[in-house]
Amino acid sequence: MVTFLGFFLFMSLGIVIVVGSQSDWNWFWNERRIRRSVLDYGKFITRIITACLGTFFIFLSIIGYSKTFNSKTEIRYNITEPNQRMGYLESQNNR
């Protein structure tokens, strides 16, 4: 449950960064690190950098979700499969 919440927060952060980089929100562009980047590189380059950063966060959260879903199903099937097979073999031997 904690991993899902963490990936959800990571994805929502990425979405806010992507939308904020393409808009003119004062609270987003007045943040000190972004303001410094605007002074150093210009607003156009900073828009590209922040959009790429937000997209990177979104893709990382998607990869995290997919690995979480795959790992839980693999663990579940790896644990139950030998028990089901043994049950089948025992029933075949008792005939």
Beta strands, then each sheet from edge to edge (+ up, - down):
end
